[in-house]
Amino acid sequence: MSGAARRTHRPSPKKLYRQRRRLITATVLRNRWLPFWQSPNLIALGDIDRPVIEYREPSIRIEGVISPRYQHHQSGLHTLGVAAWKRPDGPVVEEKLHLIRPIPPGHGAADLPALSVQRLEVLLSEAWRRAVVRRVLPVGDPDPALTAVAERLAQPVIIESPQLGALVLDRQSEVFEGSAPWNGRPVAITLMDDLSLDHLLESIEEYLAQAHALWRDQAGWDRRTREFTQSQFQGEYDAWLEESEHTAQELAVAMELREIGFSGLDTVSFFYEDIFDSLGGHAISILVRVADGTMEIDLPG
């Protein structure tokens, strides 16, 4: 069993997913139709490429179902999405459309209600993947087809598994959540995909097969993660226990598993609580590459 220790802090799978999705593409928009203020450059919040996105002019009016995903406010921009949309005389497009809504300095902008049908004036990108919002318009009577999409998206999505029980989709984060017994004690379960919810659903049988294999060897994985934790606190992380009255072995034996997170078809994270509080409020995260058993340790908190 090989492993490498790193001093960076790894958030929980759900928080990590939110951070990875909290991205605003870096580009300069052609905002000649916004004369009342100088439009900003869009600021990249992550290590991503900076594509130049072409927008169609003039602006058009669309109706759309506001996505239940998280909405963000950053640097004078309100970023959100629609889960389905249409032009006034066009068909419903059930593909996600990323919206960038510039907010003038000194003005606030509240989130648009999730799963509400909104009418917007936008500049639409050539690829129909992104749009810049000029203004939010009165919706009047929402389009019946979009209302039906909103009602469908409001229904719960549940995955049933003999080992994991019921996993319920949190639509804000696009993470499946549940609870299942692990070595006789309940632990939280999270299931997510870095690419998209659609990819997760398409790959769900592979995800469940990986989880079921893990569950069949609960005692083995519990032993391996604890042995690895002990080795790290006897080695590179020994400074964390200099002022503790507990040894690395005692910490590894007593730490309590709180969550198991599946964040890819070969990546599982075990999140343990330090019940001695020897780590100053930090948790212990063990990331496992299932294919070869390699491990990494982080101390989120």
C-alpha positions in Angstrom: 0.0 0.0 0.0 1.5 3.3 -1.0 0.5 6.8 -0.1 1.5 10.4 -0.1 0.7 13.1 2.5 -0.1 16.6 1.6 -0.7 19.6 3.8 -3.5 21.2 1.7 -7.0 21.0 3.2 -9.6 19.0 1.3 -13.2 20.0 1.8 -16.0 17.5 1.9 -17.2 16.1 -1.4 -20.2 18.4 -1.4 -18.2 21.5 -0.7 -15.6 20.5 -3.2 -18.3 20.1 -5.8 -19.6 23.6 -5.1 -16.2 25.1 -5.4 -15.5 23.4 -8.7 -18.8 24.7 -10.1 -18.3 28.2 -8.8 -16.6 29.4 -11.9 -17.1 32.5 -14.0 -15.5 32.3 -17.4 -12.9 34.9 -18.1 -13.7 37.0 -21.2 -14.7 40.5 -22.2 -18.3 40.9 -23.3 -19.5 43.2 -26.1 -22.0 45.2 -24.0 -22.9 48.1 -26.3 -26.5 47.6 -25.3 -25.7 48.5 -21.7 -25.0 52.2 -21.9 -25.7 53.1 -18.3 -22.4 51.7 -17.0 -19.1 50.3 -18.1 -19.4 46.6 -18.4 -16.7 44.7 -16.4 -14.2 42.0 -17.5 -15.4 38.7 -16.3 -13.1 37.3 -13.6 -12.0 33.7 -13.6 -12.4 32.0 -10.2 -10.6 28.9 -11.1 -7.8 27.3 -13.1 -9.7 27.2 -16.4 -9.1 28.1 -20.0 -10.3 31.5 -21.1 -12.4 31.0 -24.2 -13.5 34.0 -26.4 -17.2 33.6 -26.6 -19.1 35.2 -29.5 -22.6 36.6 -28.8 -25.4 37.2 -31.3 -26.8 40.7 -31.7 -29.4 42.1 -31.3 -30.7 40.8 -28.0 -33.7 38.5 -27.9 -36.4 37.5 -25.5 -36.6 34.1 -24.0 -38.5 32.3 -21.3 -36.7 29.8 -19.1 -37.0 27.6 -16.0 -34.5 28.8 -13.5 -32.1 26.0 -12.5 -32.2 24.8 -8.9 -28.4 24.9 -8.9 -26.6 27.5 -6.7 -26.6 31.1 -7.9 -23.5 33.3 -7.3 -22.8 37.0 -6.9 -19.2 38.0 -7.6 -17.5 41.2 -8.9 -20.7 42.9 -10.1 -22.0 39.7 -11.7 -24.9 37.5 -10.9 -24.4 34.0 -12.4 -27.1 31.4 -12.6 -28.6 29.0 -15.2 -31.8 27.9 -16.8 -32.6 24.2 -17.0 -34.9 24.6 -20.1 -35.8 27.6 -22.2 -37.5 28.7 -25.4 -37.9 31.6 -27.7 -41.5 33.1 -28.0 -42.4 31.0 -31.0 -39.8 28.2 -30.7 -39.7 24.8 -29.2 -38.5 24.0 -25.6 -34.7 23.5 -25.5 -34.0 21.1 -22.6 -30.3 22.0 -22.3 -28.7 24.1 -19.6 -28.1 27.7 -20.5 -25.5 29.5 -18.4 -26.6 33.1 -17.6 -24.4 36.1 -16.7 -26.3 39.0 -15.4 -24.2 42.2 -15.0 -25.3 44.3 -12.0 -24.6 48.1 -12.0 -22.5 49.4 -9.2 -24.6 50.3 -6.2 -27.4 48.0 -7.2 -28.2 44.6 -5.6 -29.7 41.6 -7.3 -31.5 38.9 -5.4 -31.5 35.3 -6.6 -34.2 34.4 -9.1 -36.4 31.7 -7.5 -35.4 28.2 -8.3 -37.7 26.4 -10.8 -39.6 29.6 -11.5 -40.4 30.5 -15.1 -38.8 33.8 -16.0 -38.8 36.0 -19.1 -35.5 37.6 -20.0 -33.9 39.8 -22.6 -30.5 38.3 -23.4 -27.6 38.2 -25.8 -27.3 34.6 -26.8 -24.0 33.0 -27.6 -23.5 31.4 -31.0 -23.4 28.0 -29.4 -26.6 28.5 -27.4 -24.7 27.5 -24.2 -24.4 30.9 -22.5 -26.3 34.2 -22.5 -25.8 37.7 -21.0 -29.0 39.0 -19.3 -29.9 42.6 -20.3 -33.0 42.7 -18.1 -35.6 40.6 -16.3 -39.1 41.1 -17.8 -42.6 40.6 -16.4 -43.5 37.0 -17.2 -47.3 37.2 -17.3 -48.7 33.8 -18.0 -45.8 31.3 -18.1 -45.4 29.0 -21.0 -47.3 25.7 -20.2 -44.5 23.5 -21.6 -41.9 25.2 -19.4 -44.3 25.0 -16.4 -44.5 21.2 -17.0 -40.6 21.0 -17.1 -40.5 22.9 -13.8 -43.0 20.5 -12.2 -41.0 17.5 -13.4 -37.8 18.9 -12.0 -39.5 19.5 -8.6 -40.1 15.8 -8.2 -37.6 13.9 -6.1 -34.9 11.7 -7.7 -34.1 8.7 -5.6 -31.6 5.9 -6.2 -32.3 2.7 -4.3 -29.4 0.3 -3.4 -29.5 -2.8 -1.1 -26.2 -1.7 0.5 -26.6 2.1 0.5 -30.4 2.4 1.0 -32.1 5.4 -0.6 -29.9 8.1 -2.1 -31.8 11.4 -2.7 -30.6 14.0 -5.2 -29.9 17.5 -3.8 -30.6 19.5 -6.9 -28.8 22.6 -5.7 -25.5 20.8 -5.6 -26.4 17.9 -7.9 -25.1 15.5 -5.2 -26.9 12.3 -4.1 -27.1 12.0 -0.3 -28.0 9.3 2.0 -27.0 7.3 5.0 -26.0 3.6 5.4 -24.5 1.4 8.1 -20.7 0.9 7.9 -19.2 -1.6 10.4 -22.4 -1.4 12.4 -22.6 2.4 12.6 -24.5 4.8 10.3 -22.4 7.1 8.1 -23.4 9.8 5.6 -23.1 8.9 1.9 -22.5 11.3 -0.9 -22.4 10.5 -4.6 -21.3 13.1 -7.2 -19.6 13.5 -10.6 -17.2 16.2 -11.6 -18.5 16.3 -15.2 -22.2 16.6 -14.9 -25.4 15.2 -13.3 -26.2 13.6 -16.7 -22.9 11.8 -16.7 -23.5 10.6 -13.2 -26.9 9.2 -14.1 -25.5 7.6 -17.2 -22.8 6.0 -15.1 -24.9 5.1 -12.1 -24.5 1.4 -12.4 -20.7 1.7 -12.4 -20.9 4.0 -9.3 -23.1 1.5 -7.5 -20.9 -1.4 -8.4 -17.9 0.4 -7.0 -19.8 1.2 -3.8 -21.0 -2.3 -3.4 -17.5 -3.7 -3.8 -16.4 -1.3 -1.1 -19.2 -2.3 1.2 -18.3 -6.0 0.8 -14.9 -5.2 2.4 -15.8 -2.8 5.2 -13.5 -4.4 7.7 -10.6 -4.3 5.3 -11.0 -0.7 4.3 -11.5 0.4 7.9 -8.2 -1.3 8.8 -6.3 0.1 5.8 -7.5 3.7 6.3 -6.7 3.6 10.0 -3.2 2.1 9.5 -2.5 4.7 6.9 -3.6 7.5 9.2 -1.4 6.2 12.0 1.6 6.0 9.6 1.1 9.7 8.5 0.9 11.0 12.1 4.0 9.0 13.0 5.7 10.5 10.0 5.1 13.7 8.1 2.2 14.8 10.2 3.8 14.1 13.6 4.0 17.8 14.5 0.2 17.9 14.7 0.3 15.7 17.8 3.3 17.4 19.6 1.0 19.0 22.2 -1.5 16.1 22.3 -1.7 13.6 25.1 -2.7 11.0 22.6 -0.5 9.0 20.3 -0.9 8.5 16.6 -2.1 4.9 17.2 -4.7 6.1 19.7 -5.9 8.7 17.3 -6.2 6.3 14.4 -8.1 3.7 16.6 -10.5 6.2 18.1 -11.4 8.5 15.1 -15.0 8.1 14.0 -16.1 7.8 10.4 -18.7 10.4 9.5 -19.0 10.3 5.7 -18.0 8.3 2.7 -18.0 10.3 -0.5 -17.8 8.9 -4.1 -16.5 11.7 -6.4 -15.6 9.7 -9.4 -15.5 6.2 -10.7 -12.2 5.5 -9.0 -12.2 8.0 -6.1 -13.5 7.5 -2.6 -13.0 9.8 0.4 -13.4 8.7 4.0 -14.0 11.6 6.4 -13.2 10.9 10.0 -13.8 13.0 13.1 -11.0 13.5 15.7 -12.9 12.8 18.8 -9.9 13.8 21.0 -9.8 17.3 19.4 -6.0 16.8 19.1 -6.0 18.5 15.7 -7.5 21.9 16.6 -10.9 21.2 15.1 -9.6 19.7 11.9 -11.2 16.5 10.5 -9.2 13.7 8.8 -9.9 13.0 5.2 -8.5 9.9 3.5 -8.8 9.9 -0.3 -8.4 6.5 -1.9 -7.8 5.6 -5.5 -9.7 2.3 -5.6 -7.9 0.9 -8.6 -4.5 0.6 -6.9 -5.3 1.4 -3.3 -3.1 4.5 -3.1 -4.1 7.0 -0.4 -3.7 10.7 0.4 -4.4 12.5 3.7 -5.8 16.0 4.2 -7.0 17.8 7.3 -10.1 19.9 6.3 -11.4 22.3 8.9 
